[in-house]
């Protein structure tokens, strides 16, 4: 199972910080995963409404939505981080 991690307001909208998730058949990249997650409920739909506001990491490396994923990956979703 893939390990999904949610941070900051993404976590708040979804209502959990992490979950184990079996990737459905045909889900081979981050974009397809996000589409499946959006269908789960309103919290997920709201969290993933504007992908320009979300960053993604697979195995702690920043990736785009076209990145290939597998059931053994750790996939994190979080807002852009700014420093100061």
PAMIRO-20981 format. One record per residue: x, y, z of N, C-alpha, C in turn; residue in one letter; residue number from 1. Coordinates in nm, 4 decimals. Layout:
N
n_x | n_y | n_z | ca_x | ca_y | ca_z | c_x | c_y | c_z | rest | nr
X | Y | Z | X | Y | Z | X | Y | Z | a | NUM
...
This chain:
84
n_x | n_y | n_z | ca_x | ca_y | ca_z | c_x | c_y | c_z | rest | nr
0.0835 | -0.1194 | 0.0000 | 0.0000 | 0.0000 | 0.0000 | 0.0870 | 0.1244 | 0.0000 | x | 1
0.0412 | 0.2253 | -0.0716 | 0.1088 | 0.3546 | -0.0707 | 0.0772 | 0.4254 | 0.0609 | x | 2
0.1734 | 0.4993 | 0.1095 | 0.1555 | 0.5805 | 0.2297 | 0.1312 | 0.7236 | 0.1839 | x | 3
0.0123 | 0.7764 | 0.2122 | -0.0212 | 0.9138 | 0.1754 | -0.0095 | 1.0017 | 0.2979 | x | 4
0.0600 | 1.1141 | 0.2844 | 0.0802 | 1.2090 | 0.3932 | 0.0225 | 1.3441 | 0.3538 | x | 5
-0.0463 | 1.4081 | 0.4490 | -0.1089 | 1.5369 | 0.4242 | -0.0601 | 1.6364 | 0.5291 | x | 6
-0.0240 | 1.7579 | 0.4853 | 0.0301 | 1.8577 | 0.5756 | -0.0480 | 1.9883 | 0.5677 | x | 7
-0.0445 | 2.0632 | 0.6781 | -0.1003 | 2.1983 | 0.6884 | -0.2489 | 2.1990 | 0.6534 | x | 8
-0.2924 | 2.2946 | 0.5706 | -0.4354 | 2.3052 | 0.5398 | -0.4861 | 2.1880 | 0.4569 | x | 9
-0.3980 | 2.1160 | 0.3871 | -0.4417 | 1.9950 | 0.3157 | -0.4924 | 1.8938 | 0.4188 | x | 10
-0.4152 | 1.8743 | 0.5254 | -0.4542 | 1.7844 | 0.6351 | -0.5853 | 1.8300 | 0.6986 | x | 11
-0.5982 | 1.9596 | 0.7215 | -0.7194 | 2.0114 | 0.7855 | -0.8440 | 1.9867 | 0.7017 | x | 12
-0.8339 | 2.0015 | 0.5710 | -0.9510 | 1.9814 | 0.4838 | -0.9870 | 1.8336 | 0.4711 | x | 13
-0.8857 | 1.7483 | 0.4689 | -0.9112 | 1.6049 | 0.4546 | -0.9520 | 1.5428 | 0.5881 | x | 14
-0.8969 | 1.5963 | 0.6970 | -0.9327 | 1.5470 | 0.8291 | -0.8412 | 1.4379 | 0.8820 | x | 15
-0.7267 | 1.4204 | 0.8188 | -0.6289 | 1.3228 | 0.8677 | -0.4909 | 1.3612 | 0.8159 | x | 16
-0.3902 | 1.3158 | 0.8863 | -0.2535 | 1.3498 | 0.8478 | -0.1891 | 1.2440 | 0.7593 | x | 17
-0.2422 | 1.1221 | 0.7626 | -0.1857 | 1.0166 | 0.6797 | -0.2849 | 0.9027 | 0.6638 | x | 18
-0.2586 | 0.8201 | 0.5633 | -0.3392 | 0.6997 | 0.5435 | -0.2640 | 0.6034 | 0.4520 | x | 19
-0.2958 | 0.4765 | 0.4671 | -0.2485 | 0.3729 | 0.3763 | -0.3518 | 0.3638 | 0.2650 | x | 20
-0.3059 | 0.3523 | 0.1406 | -0.3993 | 0.3568 | 0.0292 | -0.3573 | 0.2580 | -0.0786 | x | 21
-0.4474 | 0.1658 | -0.1122 | -0.4242 | 0.0741 | -0.2243 | -0.4544 | 0.1486 | -0.3536 | x | 22
-0.3562 | 0.1608 | -0.4392 | -0.3786 | 0.2290 | -0.5661 | -0.4712 | 0.1453 | -0.6539 | x | 23
-0.5794 | 0.2023 | -0.7014 | -0.6695 | 0.1290 | -0.7900 | -0.6006 | 0.0962 | -0.9227 | x | 24
-0.6507 | -0.0066 | -0.9900 | -0.5993 | -0.0390 | -1.1227 | -0.6068 | 0.0844 | -1.2113 | x | 25
-0.5036 | 0.1056 | -1.2886 | -0.5000 | 0.2178 | -1.3809 | -0.4413 | 0.3448 | -1.3230 | x | 26
-0.4231 | 0.3515 | -1.1916 | -0.3623 | 0.4695 | -1.1312 | -0.2112 | 0.4504 | -1.1333 | x | 27
-0.1478 | 0.5222 | -1.2259 | -0.0033 | 0.5054 | -1.2449 | 0.0758 | 0.6325 | -1.2206 | x | 28
0.0073 | 0.7462 | -1.2037 | 0.0806 | 0.8695 | -1.1767 | 0.0042 | 0.9530 | -1.0733 | x | 29
0.0684 | 1.0581 | -1.0280 | 0.0105 | 1.1423 | -0.9235 | -0.1214 | 1.2046 | -0.9697 | x | 30
-0.1301 | 1.2472 | -1.0934 | -0.2531 | 1.3089 | -1.1438 | -0.3723 | 1.2138 | -1.1321 | x | 31
-0.3528 | 1.0885 | -1.1686 | -0.4607 | 0.9895 | -1.1589 | -0.4982 | 0.9637 | -1.0132 | x | 32
-0.3987 | 0.9615 | -0.9243 | -0.4268 | 0.9446 | -0.7819 | -0.5112 | 1.0599 | -0.7301 | x | 33
-0.4753 | 1.1800 | -0.7664 | -0.5512 | 1.2969 | -0.7210 | -0.6960 | 1.2896 | -0.7695 | x | 34
-0.7174 | 1.2468 | -0.8912 | -0.8545 | 1.2335 | -0.9424 | -0.9344 | 1.1332 | -0.8591 | x | 35
-0.8739 | 1.0213 | -0.8228 | -0.9410 | 0.9218 | -0.7382 | -0.9711 | 0.9807 | -0.6009 | x | 36
-0.8742 | 1.0514 | -0.5434 | -0.8947 | 1.1101 | -0.4110 | -1.0048 | 1.2152 | -0.4127 | x | 37
-1.0115 | 1.2963 | -0.5165 | -1.1170 | 1.3992 | -0.5268 | -1.2563 | 1.3393 | -0.5198 | x | 38
-1.2706 | 1.2173 | -0.5691 | -1.4016 | 1.1510 | -0.5723 | -1.4432 | 1.0941 | -0.4363 | x | 39
-1.3520 | 1.0883 | -0.3404 | -1.3817 | 1.0245 | -0.2117 | -1.4858 | 1.0996 | -0.1309 | x | 40
-1.4669 | 1.2302 | -0.1144 | -1.5651 | 1.3126 | -0.0426 | -1.5311 | 1.4600 | -0.0606 | x | 41
-1.6144 | 1.5460 | -0.0018 | -1.5970 | 1.6902 | -0.0193 | -1.4662 | 1.7426 | 0.0374 | x | 42
-1.4166 | 1.6825 | 0.1462 | -1.2896 | 1.7263 | 0.2041 | -1.1749 | 1.7096 | 0.1067 | x | 43
-1.1679 | 1.5927 | 0.0433 | -1.0641 | 1.5687 | -0.0575 | -1.0847 | 1.6593 | -0.1787 | x | 44
-1.2096 | 1.6732 | -0.2227 | -1.2391 | 1.7573 | -0.3390 | -1.1951 | 1.9007 | -0.3135 | x | 45
-1.2202 | 1.9510 | -0.1945 | -1.1802 | 2.0869 | -0.1593 | -1.0282 | 2.0991 | -0.1498 | x | 46
-0.9640 | 2.0020 | -0.0873 | -0.8182 | 2.0059 | -0.0716 | -0.7466 | 2.0068 | -0.2063 | x | 47
-0.7985 | 1.9312 | -0.3020 | -0.7328 | 1.9179 | -0.4321 | -0.7999 | 2.0012 | -0.5417 | x | 48
-0.8775 | 2.0996 | -0.5016 | -0.9505 | 2.1837 | -0.5963 | -0.8562 | 2.2650 | -0.6861 | x | 49
-0.7526 | 2.3237 | -0.6280 | -0.6607 | 2.4106 | -0.7019 | -0.5191 | 2.3538 | -0.6877 | x | 50
-0.4759 | 2.2771 | -0.7859 | -0.3453 | 2.2101 | -0.7764 | -0.2281 | 2.3068 | -0.7817 | x | 51
-0.2506 | 2.4306 | -0.8214 | -0.1414 | 2.5278 | -0.8194 | -0.1016 | 2.5625 | -0.6762 | x | 52
-0.1871 | 2.5277 | -0.5794 | -0.1611 | 2.5561 | -0.4384 | -0.1069 | 2.4353 | -0.3627 | x | 53
-0.0747 | 2.3280 | -0.4329 | -0.0275 | 2.2062 | -0.3670 | 0.1062 | 2.1642 | -0.4254 | x | 54
0.1945 | 2.1215 | -0.3378 | 0.3214 | 2.0619 | -0.3788 | 0.3141 | 1.9134 | -0.3453 | x | 55
0.3917 | 1.8347 | -0.4187 | 0.3886 | 1.6893 | -0.4055 | 0.5308 | 1.6386 | -0.3907 | x | 56
0.5479 | 1.5426 | -0.3022 | 0.6771 | 1.4749 | -0.2896 | 0.6517 | 1.3248 | -0.2909 | x | 57
0.7349 | 1.2537 | -0.3634 | 0.7320 | 1.1074 | -0.3632 | 0.8695 | 1.0632 | -0.3147 | x | 58
0.8694 | 0.9873 | -0.2045 | 0.9968 | 0.9463 | -0.1467 | 1.0817 | 1.0652 | -0.1065 | x | 59
1.0186 | 1.1725 | -0.0600 | 1.0819 | 1.2949 | -0.0123 | 1.1511 | 1.3759 | -0.1218 | x | 60
1.1167 | 1.3502 | -0.2478 | 1.1661 | 1.4301 | -0.3596 | 1.0482 | 1.4996 | -0.4265 | x | 61
1.0613 | 1.6294 | -0.4491 | 0.9540 | 1.7042 | -0.5146 | 0.9321 | 1.6504 | -0.6558 | x | 62
0.8045 | 1.6337 | -0.6916 | 0.7685 | 1.5808 | -0.8233 | 0.6480 | 1.6569 | -0.8779 | x | 63
0.6212 | 1.6372 | -1.0049 | 0.5023 | 1.6923 | -1.0684 | 0.3913 | 1.5885 | -1.0725 | x | 64
0.2763 | 1.6297 | -1.1211 | 0.1616 | 1.5394 | -1.1254 | 0.1790 | 1.4275 | -1.2279 | x | 65
0.2755 | 1.4412 | -1.3178 | 0.2992 | 1.3366 | -1.4170 | 0.3955 | 1.2281 | -1.3665 | x | 66
0.4386 | 1.2397 | -1.2408 | 0.5335 | 1.1430 | -1.1847 | 0.4672 | 1.0055 | -1.1655 | x | 67
0.5344 | 0.9011 | -1.2095 | 0.4850 | 0.7640 | -1.1946 | 0.4937 | 0.7213 | -1.0491 | x | 68
0.3886 | 0.6530 | -1.0001 | 0.3845 | 0.6074 | -0.8608 | 0.3552 | 0.4580 | -0.8552 | x | 69
0.3845 | 0.4001 | -0.7380 | 0.3555 | 0.2581 | -0.7149 | 0.3019 | 0.2404 | -0.5730 | x | 70
0.2539 | 0.1202 | -0.5445 | 0.1971 | 0.0894 | -0.4130 | 0.2992 | 0.0941 | -0.2997 | x | 71
0.4255 | 0.1034 | -0.3301 | 0.5271 | 0.1067 | -0.2239 | 0.5745 | 0.2488 | -0.1934 | x | 72
0.5187 | 0.3482 | -0.2609 | 0.5651 | 0.4859 | -0.2453 | 0.5058 | 0.5556 | -0.1238 | x | 73
0.5820 | 0.6518 | -0.0726 | 0.5327 | 0.7489 | 0.0244 | 0.5073 | 0.8763 | -0.0551 | x | 74
0.3814 | 0.9229 | -0.0526 | 0.3406 | 1.0374 | -0.1338 | 0.2866 | 1.1453 | -0.0399 | x | 75
0.3503 | 1.2615 | -0.0422 | 0.3116 | 1.3696 | 0.0477 | 0.2518 | 1.4855 | -0.0314 | x | 76
0.1499 | 1.5464 | 0.0273 | 0.0826 | 1.6627 | -0.0310 | 0.0889 | 1.7767 | 0.0698 | x | 77
0.1332 | 1.8947 | 0.0251 | 0.1502 | 2.0069 | 0.1162 | 0.1467 | 2.1376 | 0.0380 | x | 78
0.1154 | 2.2490 | 0.1075 | 0.1153 | 2.3788 | 0.0401 | 0.2587 | 2.4251 | 0.0179 | x | 79
0.2764 | 2.5221 | -0.0733 | 0.4099 | 2.5798 | -0.0911 | 0.4595 | 2.6369 | 0.0409 | x | 80
0.5859 | 2.6236 | 0.0654 | 0.6451 | 2.6707 | 0.1909 | 0.7295 | 2.7942 | 0.1603 | x | 81
0.7106 | 2.8956 | 0.2423 | 0.7937 | 3.0143 | 0.2288 | 0.8708 | 3.0350 | 0.3578 | x | 82
0.9837 | 3.0931 | 0.3453 | 1.0663 | 3.1173 | 0.4639 | 1.0815 | 3.2655 | 0.4890 | x | 83
1.1417 | 3.2958 | 0.6010 | 1.1581 | 3.4369 | 0.6284 | 1.2568 | 3.4625 | 0.7357 | x | 84
